């Protein structure tokens, strides 16, 4: 694994505009950055990322099976008591998973095994730039003769998403998509998935998340009063379970993507639960709930404190002996926190890189890289393409 500096494509912004990648800059700063790319060997991808992802996903599913049968563990994960049957019943009904992303600290074959930082199992973004735009970068670089013709990329995310939707729903079915209509990145992410659904033979319909209603029978409907039979929602379960409309969730027949049982895996409390059950697993880090003083003492003074619900590095505290670094304030932490042993992100040329490993259904399918100037990956962390040479 190396970071290779290269000249960017002279027309990349025009290509981005043509493809609908309108959020390639954020607040005037680069989000997409192709002035460098990360180079992997095939063995690093297959043995270092793909195989561990499949194994960890299996461990995660086994954990869900245990959690949904335990009031104590549901309480540990701060799942609201009135909503615990919603989560458990979605698992027992085998409500299908669509996609998710593991985040790893991984520096290549010589740096040791990938270490799981968290599982973005519910509403991961950066999906368009992973599935389409970094692949377009690879094609353009090969076409221009700037990469060898046999250069590859670990990336079948687009095809996997299309195949998954085609397998989950009958051709011609309406699939509603919901998200924040005013948030540029979220709306473009959902637009991309609407296009994937269209390619899968489905009929996509968008409804803003705050415009979903309930009819006289307690069923979820869109603004036109049309029943929402299936819904992809770019909105997290930890919030949905606490909204006023949550009282209608126990009786709904709507198929949710992601399903409610993903509330277990998108919760950082799953990290100490995994560690308790699989101590010394090469891809897991020691972790404990913040009120577990014995577990905390075992981890020591090189750790990261994370709220159960936190995104884009918000309210994270990184402790390395006397040194401390905190992420941006996001208002998280009321439900509790966990502490995880510190696995510093690999640093390439002063940049801290985090590896994303994408799952579709139960299959690992793609890789993404984001890098930040500091050790905590924040919302403005840059996205860089990768290649297998």
N, C-alpha and C positions, 0 to 999 in steps of 0.2 A: 504494500500500500504506500503510494507516494503522491505528493501534490505536485503537479506539473504545470508550470506557468506557460500560457500560450496567448497568442493574439486573439482577440475576440473577432467574430464574424462582422464584417463592416456593416451588414444590413440586418443585424439580429433584432433591432428594435422594430423595424418594419415587418419582419417575420412574426415577431411577437404580436404586433397589432393585428396582422392578418389572421393569426390563429386564435385571437381573443384573449391573449395573455396580457391583460391591461393593468395588472398589478405588479409588473416587473420592477417598479420602483415603489418605495413606501416612504412617505414624508420627505421626498427628494433624495433619498438614499437608495443605493442599489439593493434590491432583493435578489434578483437573478444576477449571478456573476460568473461569466464564462472566461474571465481572464486567467483562469486556472481550471484544471479538472483533477479528479482523484483517479489514479490508476491502480487497478487490482490485478492480481493473478487469478486464474480460474480456481485454483485450490483455495485461495483466501475467500472467495465468494462461496464456493460449494461447501467447504469444510468449516470455514470460520463464521459464516453468516447464515447460509441457507439451512444446513443441518441443525444447528442449535435452535433456529427459529421454529422449525417443525417440532422439535422435542419440547421446547418451552411452551409452545401452544398446547401441546398435549397435557402438560402439567397444569396449565391454566384451566383447561376444561375439567380436569379431575378436581381442581379446587372449587370450581363453581358447583359441581355435584355435591361436595361436602358443605359448602356455605349455605346453599338454599335449604338444607335440612337442619340447620342449626340457628336457633334464635340468638345464641350467644355470639356467633360469628357475624350474623346480620347486624347485631348491635355494635360489634367491633368496627364494622364498616360504615356505621352511621346511616344505614338504610332506614327510612322512616317506618315505624311499626305498621302503620296502616297500608303501606305499600309493599310489605315483604311477600305477601302472597302473589302480587303482580310479578315480582322478580322470579319467585320460585315457580309459579305456574308457567311462565314463559319458557323456563328451562325444561320443565317436565313435559311440555308440549313440543319440545324440540324445535322451538322457533328458530329459524335459520339465521346464521351470521352472514354478513355481507363482506366487510373488510376491516382491517385494523393495521396498526403499525407498532412494532417494537422499536424502542430507542436503545442503542447500544453504545458503550464506550469500547471502541475497538481501533487498534492502531496497526493492524496487519499481523501476518503470521509470526513475526519475530517478537511481537509485543505481548503474546499470551492470548488466552481465550477472550471472546467478546463477553462483556459484562452487561447484564440487563439493568437499565436505569428505570424504565417504566414501560407500560403497555398502553398505548393510545388506542384502546379497543372500541371506542364509541364514536368519536367525531374527529378523526384526524384529517387535517387539511394538507396542503402541498401535494395533492393528488394529481392535479392537472400538469404541473411542472414535472412531476415524476413520470407519469404515464406517456405524455406527449412531447413536452418541449425539450427535455433532455435527450429523448430519442431523435427528435428532429436535429438537434445539435450534432449528434453522432453521425447521422446521415450526411449532413452538410460538410462536416469535417472530412469524412471519407471521400465524398464527391470532389472536394477541393484538393485532395491529395495530401492533406495535412495529418491524416492518421492512416495507418496501413489498412488495406482493403479487408483484412480478416479481423479487424478490431470489433469487439462485441460489447454488449452492455447487459447487465443482469436486470432485465426489464421486460416482462410480458404482462405488465399491470393492466394496460388498456384491454387487451384481448381477454384476460382473466375476468375483469369486471363485466365485460359484455357476456361472456359465457355464463357467469354466475347469475346474472339477472335473467338470462334466457332459461336457466334451469329452475329458478325460483318461481317464476310467474308464467302463466299461459300466454302464448303469443296473442297480441291485441289487447291485453289487459291494461287498464289504466293504472299507472303508478304515479302517485302524487309526490312532489318534492317540496320540502319546506325548509326555510332558512331565513336569515335576517336580510330582507330585501334592500336595506340601506347600507349594508356592509359589503364593500366592493369585492374583497377576496372571497367571502362566503358566497356571495351571489354568483360570481364567476365559477367557483368550484361546483356549485349546484347546477349551473348551466351546462358545465362539462358532463356531469353525470346524467342530466336530461338527454344529452346527445347520445351518451352510451346506451341509455334505455331505448332510444329510438332505433339505434343500430341493432339492438337485441330483439326488435320486433314488438316493443311495448309502446304504449301511448302515454307519454309523460305530460303531467300537468303541474304547474307551479302554484303554490299558495304560500304567501308570507306567513311565517310562524305565528305572528300575532293576529292573523285573520282566520285562523281555524276556529270553527264554531261547533256547537253541539245542538243536534236537533231535539225534537220533543221526546224521542225515544232514548236520548243519551248517547247517540252515535256521533262520531266526529265527521264533520262535513266541511267542504270548502266554501268560498264566498258565494258561489252560485247555489249552495244547498246540496251539492252532489256528495253522496256518501264517499268517504275516504276508505276504500277497501285495503289499500296498501300504501304505506307512507315511508319515504326516506326523509329523515329529519336531521339537519345539521344543527342539532340542539341537544345538549347533554342530558342524560337521564338523571344525574344528580339534581338538576334544576327541574326537569319535568315532574319528578316524583314529589316536588315541593310546591308546585303551582296549584292555584285554586281548582283547575280543571282535572287535577289528578284523581279526584273522587270518581271520575267516569272511567278511569283506566281498568278497574277490576272487571267491568262488564263489556269492554269494547271487543269487537271482532276484528279491528284493524290490525293488519300485519305490519309491524314496525321494523324498519331497517335503520339502525341496529335494534335487536330485540332487548327487552328489559333486563335479561340476565347479564348483559354487558355492563350493567351498573356495578357488578362485582369486579370486573377486570379493568375498568377504567378508573378504579379507585386505588390510590397508592397504598392503601392498607393491604392490598393483595401481596405486596412485596414482602413484609414480614411473615405473612401466612405461608407464602411459598418457601421462604427460608426455613421456617420451623419444620416443614415437612420434607425438605430436601437439602439439609445442611451439607455444606461443602460441595454442592453441585458446581461444576467449573464455570457455569455461565450466570450464577446467582451471586449477589453480594449479601453479606450479613446485614440484617435489617431487624428493627424492633419498633413497636409502638412507643411513642414518646413518654408514655406513663409506665413503661416496663423498665424499671430502673436496673434490673439485673441484665436485661438484654442491652440496654444503653451502655452499661459499664463494659460489657464484652466488646462492643464496637469501638469504644475509645474516643480519642479527641481528633480523629480524622474522619469526618462524617458530613453528610448532607441532611438537613432537616427539611422535610417536605410536608405541606398540608395534604390531607386526604384528597382534597379537590383543588387542583391548581393547574394552570396552563401557561405555556410560554415562559417558564421560569419565574412566574409571579410568586412572591412571598417565600421563596426558597432561600435558605441560609446555608452557605458552604463554610465548613470549619476545618481548617488544616493547622492544628496546633494553636498557635496564637493568632494566626491569620484568619480573617473572616471576610466573606463577600456575600452580599445579599442581592436578590433579584428585585425587580420592580414591585412596587406595592400594588396588590390586586384585590385586597379585601378577603383573601382566603384564610382559613385556619380555624374558624369557629368550631367546626366539627371534630377537630383533632389533627394530629400530625404523626408522621413516622420519622424514624432516623435510619439512614442507610449508610453503610461504610462508603467512604470516598473512593471512587474509581476515576481519577482525573481524566478528562478527555485528552486524547492525543493532540499534540501541538505540532503543526506544520507551518513553518515560517511565521510564527507568532499567532497563528489562528488555531482556535480550538474547534475540532471537528466532531460532530455526532453522526453516527450511522443509523439510518432508518431502514428497517426491514419490513416489507409490506406483506401482509397476509390477505388472501382472498378466500373466503370459506375457511378451509383448514390447510390451505396450501401456501407456502412462501413463494412469492413471485417476482419481487423487485427490490431494488436498493435505492436509497437517496442519501444525500449528504447535505448537511447544513453546518455552517461554521460561524463562529462569533469571535470578537476580539477578546472577550473575557471567558472565564470558565463556566459561566451559566448561560445556556442557550436561551435567548430571549425572542420576543415576537419579531424583531427586525433582523434576526440572524440571516445571513446570506445563504442562498441555495446555489450549489455548484454541481455541474454534471459529473458523471463518472464513466469509466471505460474499463474493459477487460482486455489487456494486451498480453 
